[in-house]
Amino acid sequence: MAGALFTADDGRPRCAWCQASAAYRDYHDREWGFPVTDDRRLFEKLCLEGFQSGLSWLTILNKREAFRAGFAGFDIERIAAFGDADVARLLADAGIVRHRGKIESTINNARRALALRDEAGSLAAYFWRWEPTPVPPSAQPVASTPESTALSKDLKKRGFSFVGPTTVYAFMQAMGLVNDHHPGCAVREPVQQARAALQRP
């Protein structure tokens, strides 16, 4: 997602991918790349990245509140208990992406997440083990990395679905395991500071 830069009305240079709307810029400025250690937020993002597959993140972002309503605020225990009636309810929900495979994957992944949390102590403790060694910033975006490929492979081994290397790398970017803001982006340094201050789980 790094790509080029654009300058908004406020004069601040930002990663060009967020210029489509004010909501997108707000997501870029306040969320994308800032480190996350909250299990619910990590699980939500992993699920939403799966729903994004084949779509744009802006599409998912615009539907995020509907996803949160439909999926019990991404409460892992509650989603793990979803059954056929919940699948039918979600397939009838015009506010979300009505894709049976992705809906069923989210329920499956909640069950896998419970087992992973029991093993690792928290999802945060597990995911932050995969934080790569920082590299010099680049203006050239990449779709996946050796770390995202390895994490994807491990998640699949544990029974997770819709967690390919590209999906997993987008998750790592968004959750702050890497800082892929463009070198000239005004948000890159605040993200760097947040990562430096983070107490890793």
C-alpha positions in Angstrom: 0.0 0.0 0.0 3.0 2.4 0.1 3.0 3.7 -3.4 3.2 7.5 -4.0 2.2 10.5 -2.0 -0.5 13.1 -2.3 -1.1 16.4 -0.4 -4.5 17.0 1.0 -6.1 20.4 1.7 -4.4 20.6 5.1 -1.0 20.6 3.3 0.1 17.3 4.9 1.7 14.7 2.6 0.1 11.3 2.9 0.2 7.9 1.3 -1.6 8.2 -2.0 -3.9 5.2 -1.4 -6.0 7.1 1.1 -7.0 10.0 -1.0 -10.4 8.6 -2.1 -12.4 10.0 0.9 -12.1 11.8 4.2 -13.0 8.6 6.0 -10.1 6.8 4.2 -7.7 9.6 5.2 -8.9 9.4 8.8 -8.3 5.6 8.8 -4.8 6.3 7.4 -4.0 9.0 9.9 -5.4 7.3 13.0 -5.2 3.6 12.6 -3.2 2.2 9.7 0.3 1.2 10.9 -0.1 2.1 14.5 0.8 -1.0 16.6 -2.1 -3.0 18.0 -2.0 -5.5 20.9 -5.7 -5.8 21.6 -6.9 -9.3 20.7 -10.4 -8.3 19.6 -8.9 -5.7 17.2 -6.4 -8.1 15.9 -9.1 -10.7 15.3 -11.4 -8.2 13.6 -8.7 -7.1 11.2 -7.7 -10.6 10.3 -11.3 -11.4 9.5 -11.9 -8.2 7.6 -8.8 -8.7 5.5 -10.2 -12.1 4.6 -13.5 -10.4 3.5 -11.4 -7.9 1.5 -10.0 -10.6 -0.7 -10.9 -9.6 -4.3 -12.3 -6.2 -3.2 -10.8 -2.9 -2.1 -10.2 -2.0 1.6 -12.3 1.1 1.2 -15.3 -1.1 0.4 -14.7 -3.0 3.6 -14.0 0.1 5.7 -17.3 1.6 4.5 -19.1 -1.5 5.8 -17.0 -2.0 8.9 -19.8 -0.9 11.4 -22.2 -3.3 9.7 -19.7 -6.1 10.0 -19.2 -5.2 13.7 -23.0 -5.3 14.3 -23.4 -8.6 12.4 -20.4 -10.3 14.0 -21.1 -9.4 17.6 -18.4 -6.7 17.8 -15.9 -9.4 16.8 -16.2 -11.0 20.2 -14.2 -14.2 19.6 -16.2 -16.4 22.0 -19.5 -15.3 20.6 -18.6 -15.8 17.0 -17.1 -19.3 17.8 -20.6 -20.2 19.0 -22.4 -19.1 15.8 -24.4 -21.8 14.0 -26.4 -22.2 10.8 -29.0 -19.6 11.8 -26.2 -17.0 12.2 -24.9 -17.9 8.8 -28.3 -17.5 7.3 -28.8 -14.2 9.1 -25.5 -12.9 7.8 -26.2 -14.0 4.3 -29.3 -11.8 4.4 -27.5 -8.8 5.8 -27.1 -6.3 2.9 -24.7 -4.2 5.1 -21.9 -6.6 4.8 -20.2 -8.7 2.0 -22.6 -11.6 1.7 -20.1 -14.4 0.8 -20.9 -17.7 2.4 -17.3 -18.9 2.3 -16.0 -15.8 4.0 -18.7 -15.8 6.6 -18.1 -19.5 7.5 -14.4 -18.8 7.5 -14.8 -16.1 10.1 -16.7 -18.5 12.4 -14.1 -21.2 11.8 -11.3 -18.7 12.5 -12.9 -17.7 15.8 -12.8 -21.3 16.9 -9.2 -21.6 15.8 -8.4 -18.3 17.5 -9.7 -19.6 20.8 -7.3 -22.6 20.6 -4.4 -20.3 19.6 -5.1 -17.9 22.4 -5.1 -20.8 24.9 -1.8 -22.0 23.5 0.0 -18.6 23.2 -1.7 -16.7 26.1 -3.1 -14.1 23.7 -3.5 -13.5 20.0 -1.2 -10.5 20.5 1.6 -12.6 21.9 1.3 -15.0 18.9 1.1 -12.4 16.2 3.9 -10.2 17.5 6.3 -13.1 17.4 6.2 -12.6 13.6 7.3 -9.0 13.7 10.0 -8.7 11.1 13.3 -6.9 11.6 12.8 -3.3 10.5 14.3 -2.5 7.1 14.9 1.0 5.5 11.7 2.5 4.2 10.9 2.1 0.6 8.5 3.9 -1.7 7.9 0.7 -3.6 5.0 -1.3 -2.2 5.2 -5.1 -1.8 2.3 -7.5 -1.6 3.9 -10.1 0.7 7.1 -10.8 2.5 8.9 -13.9 3.8 7.5 -13.2 7.2 3.9 -12.9 6.0 4.4 -16.1 4.0 5.6 -17.9 7.0 2.8 -16.6 9.2 0.2 -17.5 6.6 1.6 -21.1 6.4 1.5 -21.4 10.2 -2.1 -20.1 10.4 -3.2 -22.5 7.7 -1.5 -25.3 9.6 -3.6 -24.4 12.6 -6.8 -24.5 10.5 -7.4 -20.8 9.7 -8.8 -20.0 6.3 -8.6 -16.9 4.0 -5.2 -16.2 5.4 -3.0 -16.2 2.3 0.4 -14.4 2.3 -1.0 -11.2 0.7 -3.9 -11.0 3.1 -1.6 -11.6 6.1 0.8 -8.9 5.0 -2.0 -6.4 4.7 -2.9 -7.4 8.3 0.7 -6.9 9.4 0.8 -3.5 7.8 -2.5 -2.3 9.3 -1.7 -3.7 12.8 1.7 -2.0 13.0 3.9 -5.1 12.8 5.6 -3.1 10.0 5.6 0.6 9.2 4.8 0.8 5.5 3.9 4.5 5.4 5.6 6.1 2.5 9.0 7.7 3.6 7.6 11.1 2.9 4.2 10.5 4.6 3.5 12.8 7.6 2.1 9.8 9.6 5.3 7.7 9.2 7.1 9.3 12.1 4.2 9.1 14.6 3.9 5.4 13.7 7.6 5.0 14.3 7.3 6.7 17.7 4.3 4.5 18.7 6.2 1.4 17.6 9.3 2.5 19.6 7.2 3.0 22.7 5.3 -0.2 22.4 5.7 -2.9 25.1 5.7 -6.1 23.0 3.4 -8.8 24.4 
